[in-house]
Amino acid sequence: MIKIAIDTGGTFTDYTAVGMFQNSEHKTVFVKNLTDHNHLAQGMIAGLKKLADAWHTDLETLLSETEQIIHGTTLALNALLEKKGAVTALFTTEGFRDALEIRRSQLENQWDLRAETPDVLVPRRLRLGIAQRMDYKGDILKVLDEQAVRNACLKCKAYGVQSIAVCYLFSFLNPEHEKRTAEIIREELPGVFVALSSDVAPKIREYERTSTTVLNAYLTPVLQDYLRTVKKELAQYGWGKPIHMMMNSGGLSDTDAMSSFAVKTLFSGPAGGACGNEAIGKMTEKPYTVLADMGGTSFDVHVADSKNQLIPQSKIAGYPLSIPTIDITSIGAGGGSIARLDESGRLLVGPDSAGSVPGPACYGLGGTEPTVTDALVVLGLIDEDSFLGGQMGLNKKLAEKVIHDKVAAPLDISVAEGANIIYRIATEMMADAVRLVTIQKGNDPRKFSLIGAGGAFPLFAANMMDALHMKEVLFPVTGPVFCAWGMLGATRRCDFTRSFFMEKGQWDPAKINVVITDMKKEGKAELGRLGVPENEQNFRLTLEMRYIGQHHEIAIPWQGTFTSEGRDALEIAFNRTHESIYEYVETDKEWEIINIHLACLEREKENTRFPFPENDILLANRTVAGNPFGQTGEISVPVYHAGDLTGNGTKSINGPALINFDYTTVLIPAGFAGKSVKNGVLSITKEGAEA
């Protein structure tokens, strides 16, 4: 049987498949196509048909032989960035309707008084206060005014509200009022989506919890419509099984669950890459890896220290997201990132992107702005005739024209110089993003291996590795579809978080164990619903703790239940973790537990390695700009095929050289060498450096 993974990105959609078709030989296949933003579901079907062609069959037959479809999508993220979510209202405790506007009275840059804050997703007229109140223990101080809820529903109806977020004070301790409010809304406004903070983010901190709930309400109707269409389209070809969705946590759920929690899919594509990062580290026995994934729209960075770690809170487009998420850093530096001059004449790259349509000027689809891809074509690093696996021809003259008109002429330089400056700026931007997740967080990049992924990054990776003094860069053959490949190794998962306050002096192990037992019961039920047998269910417990008086807590992994003696062991674990993060510890200071997080997941599975193709040929020589190769002027470099690396390290390719993979090209500068470290993984190191 076959397993298929689909990653819909801002510019391209990637498809990977692995398995045995009709009892024949085991195969590994991947393809790419441009993302059709106007018809996402139909675009996915078109890509699946290409995948079926690669298996030499039709889509209906392929799906009949398929046991699992996994899907990651940027739909919710794009809806947020483009502000194309549902018309949303907020029901909140009377007197607290402006929490979204007040935020925490902080600016991203405290010295920039003109810094813009993200738009409030719910206008003030639809932020409606409801008379009710819980205290800090979850006890009812004021009963819910049900008539106020009904009156608010009438107002929502008048404004054409499509979705409602409900967030009452201390509802994470007692959700009774929120649940009753949802019942009333469904009576008064059938068809309107309802998001409860006690379901979405049952944690302390009112602003962050409200923000997360509003994001979910704003985005879920958009995702619901899309998933409904996808299921309908696939059903026409005989697919009636669940579709598994990639989540921010790096685990899988299904469309039924995600139809209520779009906020859990915001990082679903990059989360697949994080799973792939961990898998490549295991395959190559590299415990410290940094994934750098440059696609058409963005550049994503993820650090793996043997295991992927979740962070309890993150930000997306300036909005707090208070749910467990893999720590991924993204910047606007993709192949479609637009190069432009500011008022002072500085050349900037990104964050705006040309997307898939019109795309870079060289696509010939109407793009009029110079992009990173246009610069790569002008430099000769991308073959005009073999782009996207030969499916799409590029127009070098159009790339030269936009770089001349928008960059070279205003700066009084040649087109080649303009393209080279764009290349260098993009390289440094990506290097800064890697510094952000290594050096600025206390990690020495010299001990990390760089994983090069995405269609564009292999042309930058070796130079960036050198700038950061990293030991090597690894290129898996599945690099151009890396997030989709990573999804193939993901397992089904659900996460539960409960705010739970206990200071050191109030230690009560029985009370903690009761909460953990209840959470585990919920987790077993959800994993069972997802089809995970009980003997394949695993549970990982984390306590979020802090010194009393601190603003933020840290995650402390824990195994088993708690006993009266467990307090001392927990204190030791907390102090050690605090010291490893912040380089200091305060053993004389009291600590407290803030939240309990339980990850419920299917037993880990090993991902399938895709081998190099069986070609062993030198394709040709190509004239290229020498700067990216560490040389001057134009130079002639040999262009190899990935199949020339077959043989697990017996063949070494010295720079300057290019190696053509399916859907990407790897650049090897002068003084560097590339060789296979595993069948399907290329390693590039600098001569004289230790790998």
C-alpha atoms as one frame of an Amber mdcrd trajectory, in Angstrom:
protein
   0.000   0.000   0.000   1.010   3.603  -0.644   1.375   6.627   1.632   1.051
  10.131   0.120   2.011  13.504   1.634   1.005  16.875   0.165   2.439  20.252
   1.191   0.675  23.283  -0.272   2.999  26.275  -0.106   2.730  29.892  -1.180
   4.378  29.263  -4.556   4.627  25.482  -5.081   2.734  22.414  -3.939   4.869
  19.356  -3.205   3.833  15.698  -3.353   5.704  12.649  -2.052   4.629   9.021
  -2.182   6.153   5.799  -0.956   4.973   2.208  -0.989   4.167  -0.806  -3.114
   1.677  -0.538  -5.972  -0.354  -3.642  -6.899   2.185  -5.952  -5.256   4.985
  -4.786  -7.553   8.321  -3.282  -6.479   8.597  -0.736  -3.660   8.876   2.806
  -5.076   9.601   6.341  -3.900   8.221   9.208  -5.991   7.943  12.975  -5.645
   6.633  15.764  -7.905   5.957  19.514  -7.713   3.560  21.924  -9.367   2.683
  25.608  -9.051   0.101  26.337  -6.358  -3.236  27.358  -7.852  -4.415  29.971
  -5.334  -7.721  30.505  -7.125  -8.601  26.796  -7.102  -6.548  25.169  -4.347
  -8.432  21.867  -4.246  -8.494  21.464  -8.023  -4.797  22.370  -8.107  -4.130
  19.582  -5.603  -6.016  17.100  -7.787  -3.909  18.168 -10.782  -0.749  17.489
  -8.776  -2.029  14.113  -7.627  -2.678  13.204 -11.238   0.982  13.999 -11.973
   1.901  11.722  -9.086  -0.301   8.994 -10.571   1.470   9.471 -13.916   4.786
   8.893 -12.138   3.370   5.569 -10.887   2.169   4.839 -14.458  -1.487   4.691
 -13.501  -4.569   6.907 -13.165  -5.568   8.775 -10.010  -8.541   6.571  -9.150
  -6.374   3.451  -9.255  -3.589   5.134  -7.289  -5.997   6.184  -4.530  -7.461
   2.677  -4.362  -3.935   1.465  -3.506  -3.305   4.283  -0.987  -3.622   3.724
   2.766  -2.948   7.269   3.998  -3.012  10.849   2.723  -1.228  13.493   4.819
  -1.750  17.175   4.095  -0.092  20.384   5.205  -1.285  23.741   3.939  -0.521
  27.454   4.222  -4.191  28.309   3.699  -4.847  29.520   7.258  -1.538  31.387
   7.381  -2.210  33.120   4.061  -5.734  34.058   5.163  -4.215  35.712   8.243
  -1.434  37.518   6.365  -3.855  38.745   3.706  -6.580  39.526   6.284  -9.104
  37.350   4.436 -10.603  35.542   7.421 -14.238  35.329   8.459 -16.265  38.249
   9.841 -15.637  37.621  13.536 -17.138  38.789  16.827 -15.805  38.421  20.369
 -17.945  37.696  23.429 -15.961  38.439  26.568 -16.434  39.293  30.220 -18.123
  42.672  30.647 -15.517  45.410  31.022 -12.775  43.535  29.157 -13.747  44.071
  25.530 -10.594  46.078  24.774  -8.026  43.479  25.850  -7.221  42.819  22.179
  -6.556  46.518  21.586  -4.578  47.165  24.765  -2.474  44.043  24.253   0.238
  44.266  26.912   1.016  47.920  26.200   4.291  46.840  24.594   5.954  47.542
  21.260   8.148  45.106  19.366  10.792  47.842  19.379  10.369  50.042  22.443
  12.477  52.800  20.863  10.337  53.100  17.739   7.264  55.100  18.704   5.978
  54.913  15.127   6.123  51.125  15.001   2.886  49.710  13.687   0.993  47.097
  15.658  -0.967  44.329  13.927  -4.556  45.115  13.007  -7.151  44.086  15.582
  -9.044  41.252  13.888 -12.338  42.104  15.595 -13.649  45.690  15.278 -14.751
  47.312  18.547 -18.434  47.256  17.585 -18.227  43.443  17.507 -16.289  43.073
  20.767 -19.245  42.545  23.069 -19.144  42.450  26.865 -21.322  39.816  28.576
 -22.327  40.096  32.241 -20.778  37.093  34.076 -17.750  36.508  36.286 -15.546
  33.735  37.661 -12.910  34.252  40.323  -9.303  33.066  40.252 -10.358  29.665
  41.619 -13.036  29.144  38.971 -15.896  29.821  41.398 -18.880  31.765  40.050
 -19.106  35.348  41.312 -21.803  36.514  38.880 -24.108  34.181  36.971 -24.175
  34.299  33.189 -26.682  36.819  31.805 -28.230  34.655  29.100 -30.359  37.491
  27.761 -27.203  39.536  27.202 -25.850  36.656  25.110 -29.047  36.568  23.037
 -28.930  40.350  22.531 -25.323  40.072  21.393 -26.370  37.392  18.914 -28.944
  39.760  17.414 -26.237  42.368  16.905 -23.995  39.772  15.266 -26.804  38.792
  12.915 -27.240  42.415  11.860 -23.545  42.712  11.022 -23.360  39.411   9.117
 -20.993  37.760  11.582 -19.714  34.356  10.407 -17.741  33.315  13.470 -17.712
  34.107  17.213 -14.873  33.787  19.710 -15.901  33.369  23.359 -13.307  34.191
  26.006 -14.350  34.768  29.618 -12.052  35.433  32.557 -10.779  32.261  34.272
 -12.766  30.011  31.941  -9.733  27.729  31.787 -10.570  26.777  35.395 -14.325
  26.572  34.903 -15.717  26.482  31.330 -19.391  26.353  32.396 -20.294  29.872
  31.215 -18.479  29.498  27.891 -20.188  26.200  27.128 -23.623  27.617  27.916
 -22.861  30.661  25.752 -22.001  28.355  22.856 -25.343  26.562  23.265 -27.209
  29.863  23.077 -25.254  31.036  20.031 -26.065  27.816  18.190 -29.748  28.290
  19.039 -29.799  31.908  17.874 -27.290  31.750  15.011 -27.239  28.282  13.452
 -24.391  27.956  10.996 -22.142  30.484  12.758 -18.861  28.954  13.926 -18.085
  29.201  17.663 -14.601  29.022  19.219 -14.303  28.695  23.002 -11.097  29.697
  24.767 -11.602  26.776  27.165 -11.263  24.444  24.139  -8.667  26.325  22.088
  -6.190  27.532  24.749  -7.234  26.634  28.313  -4.309  28.494  29.899  -3.594
  31.475  32.105  -2.894  34.912  30.536  -5.995  36.613  29.287  -4.594  38.531
  26.309  -2.719  35.568  24.820  -5.694  33.254  25.354  -8.065  35.781  23.771
  -5.734  36.359  20.821  -5.433  32.613  20.138  -9.196  32.089  20.366  -9.901
  35.021  18.038  -7.343  33.705  15.538  -9.095  30.347  15.580 -12.509  31.922
  15.074 -11.189  34.175  12.299  -9.489  31.398  10.322 -11.476  28.201  10.888
 -14.421  28.966   8.554 -11.895  29.500   5.728 -10.214  26.163   6.431 -13.591
  24.415   6.812 -14.653  25.468   3.314 -11.357  24.321   1.855 -11.351  20.919
   3.578 -14.962  20.348   2.560 -13.997  20.989  -1.076 -10.896  18.770  -0.867
 -12.901  15.866   0.530 -15.528  16.326  -2.167 -12.920  16.435  -4.961 -11.086
  13.356  -3.673 -14.369  11.492  -3.228 -14.961  11.795  -6.977 -11.894   9.561
  -7.424 -13.001   7.036  -4.824 -11.266   8.355  -1.703 -13.414   7.778   1.394
 -10.772   7.389   4.116  -9.702  10.133   6.554  -7.297  12.838   5.411  -4.613
  13.388   8.025  -3.607  16.985   8.678  -0.170  18.143   9.755  -0.265  20.304
  12.896   2.020  22.971  14.369   3.161  20.381  16.919   4.667  18.110  14.265
   1.939  15.515  14.778  -1.031  14.399  12.713  -4.724  14.814  13.339  -7.555
  14.555  10.805  -9.845  16.899   8.901 -12.715  16.335  11.343 -10.671  17.731
  14.243  -8.952  20.510  12.279 -12.311  21.708  10.959 -12.695  23.250  14.424
  -9.062  24.230  15.069  -7.526  25.996  12.071  -5.107  27.716  14.437  -3.334
  24.371  14.903  -2.420  24.272  11.184  -0.734  27.688  10.847   2.753  26.115
  10.691   1.657  22.787   9.243   4.006  22.896   6.242   7.193  23.952   8.094
   6.318  21.502  10.894   6.690  18.727   8.316  10.149  20.077   7.594  10.982
  19.935  11.307   9.996  16.254  11.339  12.251  15.718   8.329  15.089  17.557
  10.079  14.929  15.151  13.010  14.729  12.166  10.628  17.797  13.221   8.605
  19.730  13.726  11.848  18.955  10.136  12.856  19.732   8.705   9.413  23.129
  10.412   9.224  23.853  10.124  12.969  24.144  13.903  13.309  22.695  14.932
  16.701  22.835  18.686  16.006  21.183  19.927  12.827  19.772  23.207  11.519
  17.157  22.960   8.792  17.187  25.826   6.304  14.294  25.635   3.841  14.066
  28.261   1.106  10.987  27.969  -1.032   9.304  30.394  -3.357   7.889  32.668
  -0.663   9.718  32.244   2.643  12.865  30.973   4.344  12.202  28.725   7.341
  14.785  27.752   9.957  14.516  25.020  12.578  17.053  23.678  15.097  16.984
  20.016  16.124  19.027  18.927  19.140  18.402  15.168  18.710  14.669  15.715
  19.396  12.176  18.352  18.286  11.135  20.554  21.192   7.821  22.391  21.434
   7.456  25.926  22.720   4.264  26.722  24.680   3.738  30.108  23.045   4.827
  31.805  19.838   3.842  34.703  17.592   2.428  34.693  14.111   2.312  37.963
  12.152   2.536  39.802  15.488  -0.347  37.909  17.131   0.335  35.735  20.214
  -0.369  32.045  19.696  -0.803  30.207  22.998  -0.688  26.571  21.857   2.229
  24.090  21.643   4.239  24.712  18.483   7.537  23.549  17.019  10.002  26.439
  17.217  10.352  27.636  13.609  11.729  31.000  12.474  10.557  32.404   9.131
  11.621  35.414   7.089  10.495  36.704   3.696  13.465  35.466   1.660  12.228
  33.004  -0.937  12.866  32.648  -4.619   9.957  34.974  -5.308  11.097  37.665
  -2.853  11.102  41.049  -4.571  14.245  43.221  -4.748  13.640  46.953  -4.576
  15.385  50.241  -3.805  14.214  52.334  -0.851  14.162  56.160  -0.748  17.845
  56.309   0.188  18.887  54.046  -2.681  19.538  50.942  -0.564  18.737  47.628
  -2.196  16.349  45.515  -0.106  15.171  41.959  -0.692  11.721  40.863   0.555
   9.594  40.392   2.517   7.079  40.952  -0.313   6.869  38.058  -2.742   5.763
  37.724  -6.347   4.146  34.388  -5.423   3.333  31.808  -8.059   1.241  34.163
 -10.238   2.450  36.450 -11.685   5.646  35.163 -10.076   9.174  36.276 -10.982
   9.536  38.101 -14.295  11.361  35.114 -15.819   8.185  33.015 -15.451   6.665
  35.018 -18.296   3.347  35.283 -16.474   3.281  39.063 -16.187   5.674  39.662
 -13.296   7.252  43.115 -13.444   9.409  43.141 -10.292  12.936  41.703  -9.974
  13.146  38.714  -7.644  15.779  36.372  -6.241  14.866  33.802  -8.902  15.408
  36.378 -11.641  18.874  37.069 -10.213  19.696  33.342 -10.197  18.678  33.054
 -13.854  20.791  36.068 -14.829  23.810  34.621 -12.973  23.401  31.367 -14.901
  22.734  29.315 -11.758  19.302  28.163 -12.958  18.975  26.465 -16.328  16.225
  28.184 -18.305  15.115  24.907 -19.885  15.037  22.590 -16.851  13.162  24.612
 -14.233  10.594  22.695 -12.177  11.879  19.401 -13.498  11.662  20.603 -17.085
   7.938  21.383 -16.808   8.432  25.122 -17.135  10.723  27.201 -19.321  12.134
  30.481 -18.031  12.806  33.704 -19.928  16.262  35.102 -19.127  15.703  38.259
 -21.179  12.708  39.231 -19.036  14.801  38.688 -15.892  17.595  40.849 -17.282
  15.133  43.608 -18.208  13.511  43.952 -14.763  16.873  43.850 -12.971  18.199
  46.488 -15.384  15.171  48.754 -15.025  14.596  48.423 -11.256  18.110  47.798
  -9.887  21.062  48.179 -12.263  20.126  51.437 -14.034  19.192  53.361 -10.841
  22.461  52.219  -9.194  24.524  52.769 -12.374  25.878  49.214 -12.385  25.702
  46.306 -14.811  22.836  43.805 -14.793  25.248  41.064 -13.691  26.417  43.205
 -10.755  22.809  43.910  -9.790  21.982  40.197  -9.848  25.060  39.398  -7.780
  24.139  42.014  -5.140  20.653  40.495  -4.876  22.275  37.076  -4.413  24.622
  38.333  -1.674  21.892  40.199   0.217  19.623  37.140   0.168  22.532  35.004
   1.439  23.219  37.371   4.346  19.524  37.636   5.242  19.318  33.870   5.547
  22.570  33.731   7.490  21.136  36.256   9.959  18.055  34.066  10.419  20.310
  31.105  11.278  22.319  33.276  13.686  19.038  34.164  15.381  18.297  30.530
  16.235  21.871  29.568  17.082  24.244  32.256  18.359  21.560  34.492  19.869
  20.135  31.513  21.760  23.482  30.319  23.077  24.103  27.644  20.419  27.459
  27.410  18.659  26.730  27.002  14.912  30.121  25.298  14.429  28.800  22.099
  16.019  25.723  21.970  13.773  25.233  20.387  10.377  23.139  22.501   8.013
  20.285  20.702   6.223  19.671  22.362   2.850  16.070  22.153   1.666  13.658
  23.895  -0.656  13.989  24.471  -4.361  16.160  27.603  -4.102  18.387  27.177
  -1.029  20.951  24.669  -2.431  22.308  27.520  -4.571  23.071  29.527  -1.403
  23.811  26.885   1.214  27.561  26.322   0.852  28.334  30.051   0.947  26.081
  30.509   3.957  27.630  27.522   5.730  31.055  29.082   5.184  29.929  32.473
   6.535  28.659  30.801   9.714  31.678  28.456  10.067  29.373  25.450  10.161
  30.855  21.975   9.748  28.961  20.818   6.640  25.769  21.125   4.674  23.651
  18.060   3.888  21.343  17.867   0.875  18.777  15.037   0.862  17.536  14.086
  -2.574  14.051  15.007  -1.289  15.225  18.517  -0.390  12.972  20.273  -2.949
   9.913  18.597  -1.336  11.400  18.324   2.147   8.334  19.314   4.176   6.150
  16.838   2.294   8.805  14.144   2.788   9.011  14.932   6.513   5.254  14.444
   6.804   5.643  10.832   5.663   7.373  10.077   8.964   4.955  12.028  11.190
   2.671  10.169  13.611  -0.789  10.860  14.967  -0.826  13.087  18.009  -2.899
  15.284  20.323  -1.800  17.735  23.019  -3.524  18.844  26.204  -2.552  21.783
  28.389  -4.074  22.694  31.751  -3.276  25.705  33.893  -2.377  24.285  37.288
  -1.029  26.492  40.057   1.065  24.958  42.790   3.908  26.557  44.719   6.754
  24.557  46.236   5.330  25.042  49.727   1.905  23.718  48.631   3.242  20.424
  47.263   0.377  17.968  46.800   1.341  15.020  44.529  -2.130  13.458  44.702
  -3.676  16.633  43.261  -1.209  16.671  40.351  -1.735  12.972  39.630  -5.521
  13.425  39.412  -5.128  16.102  36.736  -2.595  14.037  34.773  -4.853  10.968
  34.930  -7.796  12.977  33.561  -5.652  14.405  30.742  -4.330  10.964  29.859
  -7.896   9.635  29.694  -8.781  12.373  27.184  -5.633  11.627  25.209  -6.335
   7.898  24.994  -9.848   8.613  23.742  -8.626  11.005  21.021  -5.812   8.699
  19.881  -8.355   5.879  19.747 -10.608   8.034  17.576  -7.645   8.638  15.265
  -7.138   4.881  14.998  -4.020   4.455  17.155  -4.027   1.062  18.969  -3.491
   1.278  22.730  -0.197  -0.624  22.526   1.192   2.071  20.205   0.200   5.022
  22.400   2.904   7.041  24.168   2.592   9.948  26.592   5.081  12.730  27.339
   4.516  14.938  30.364   5.926  18.459  30.687   5.536  20.886  33.590   5.798
  24.604  32.829   7.507  26.181  35.850   9.129  29.417  37.008  10.624  31.089
  40.023   7.908  33.009  41.868   7.871  36.529  40.446   9.220  35.611  37.010
   7.156  36.591  33.972   7.762  33.489  31.858   8.004  29.804  32.627  10.230
  27.046  31.225   9.312  23.486  30.232  10.492  20.613  32.449  10.019  17.080
  31.004   8.875  14.495  33.555   8.226  10.756  33.520   5.799   8.777  35.659
   3.581   9.950  38.499   4.434  12.102  41.501   5.111  11.080  45.084   5.758
  13.035  48.254   9.505  12.636  47.586   9.125  13.806  43.995   9.270  17.471
  44.922  13.045  17.446  45.481  13.688  15.636  42.195  11.471  18.136  40.369
  13.341  21.046  41.964  16.676  19.635  40.811  15.355  19.167  37.266  13.938
  22.714  37.216  17.162  24.321  38.449  19.294  22.368  35.989  17.058  23.329
  33.068  16.961  26.976  34.153  20.751  27.078  34.347  21.158  25.453  30.934
  18.915  28.127  29.369  19.837  31.279  31.274  23.308  30.396  32.670  22.266
  31.042  36.271  20.197  29.393  39.000  18.613  30.651  42.259  18.468  27.648
  44.564  17.278  29.762  47.507  14.246  31.058  45.616  10.774  29.461  45.709
   9.325  28.037  42.501   5.845  27.254  41.209   4.096  25.126  38.618   1.961
  27.145  36.163   0.813  24.684  33.481   0.788  20.952  32.820   1.240  19.788
  29.226   0.629  16.215  28.097   1.642  15.114  24.599  -0.269  11.996  23.514
   1.256  10.406  20.449   1.564   7.339  18.315   4.762   5.325  18.541   7.498
   6.828  16.357   8.009   5.458  12.871  11.139   5.622  10.734  10.831   7.717
   7.610  11.691   6.225   4.213  14.953   7.368   2.634  14.704   8.247  -1.052
  17.810   7.090  -3.015  19.751   8.954  -5.673  18.635   8.211  -9.238  20.673
   5.687 -11.149  22.209   8.094 -13.699  25.981   8.473 -13.720  26.705  11.152
 -16.268  28.396  14.520 -16.607  25.711  16.633 -18.210  27.655  19.587 -19.631
  29.653  22.688 -18.849  27.848  25.960 -18.232  29.045  29.562 -18.283  28.076
  31.276 -15.035  28.980  34.322 -12.945  31.973  33.452 -10.812  31.113  35.432
  -7.660  28.836  32.795  -6.032  31.644  30.259  -6.655  34.289  32.418  -4.958
  35.852  33.519  -8.251  35.710  36.606 -10.457  34.232  37.233 -13.871  32.471
  34.595 -15.895  33.648  31.011 -15.500  32.805  27.640 -17.012  31.728  25.011
 -14.481  30.861  21.328 -14.907  27.234  20.401 -14.301  26.660  16.938 -12.834
  23.543  14.872 -12.297  22.606  13.699  -8.794  23.021  10.136 -10.032  26.760
  10.715 -10.246  26.802  10.464  -6.435  25.466   6.911  -6.361  27.933   4.706
  -4.548  27.868   6.013  -0.976  30.892   8.248  -0.897  33.013   6.603  -3.597
  32.666   9.673  -5.795  33.765  13.171  -4.783  32.824  16.261  -6.800  35.119
  19.235  -6.312  34.066  22.843  -6.791  33.463  24.943  -8.669  30.594  22.765
  -9.881  26.837  22.437 -10.083  24.852  19.259  -9.360  21.381  18.940 -10.840
  18.788  17.304  -8.593  15.139  16.915  -9.522  13.613  20.410  -9.031  16.802
  22.041  -7.697  20.512  22.618  -8.317  23.323  22.423  -5.743  26.181  24.926
  -5.963  29.688  23.838  -4.883  32.114  26.789  -4.618  35.826  26.574  -5.283
  37.604  24.989  -2.343  34.610  22.819  -1.430  33.816  19.194  -2.212  30.609
  17.178  -2.294  30.145  13.460  -1.739  27.445  11.008  -0.730  27.274  10.191
   2.992  24.171   8.031   2.576  22.477   6.939  -0.608  20.159   9.908  -1.045
  22.120  12.433   1.059  24.882  14.663  -0.345  27.396  16.322   1.997  29.397
  19.435   1.118  32.421  20.366   3.206  35.189  22.915   2.877  38.590  21.523
   2.039  40.660  21.177   5.189  37.623  21.462   7.504  36.443  18.622   9.750
  32.961  17.231   8.994
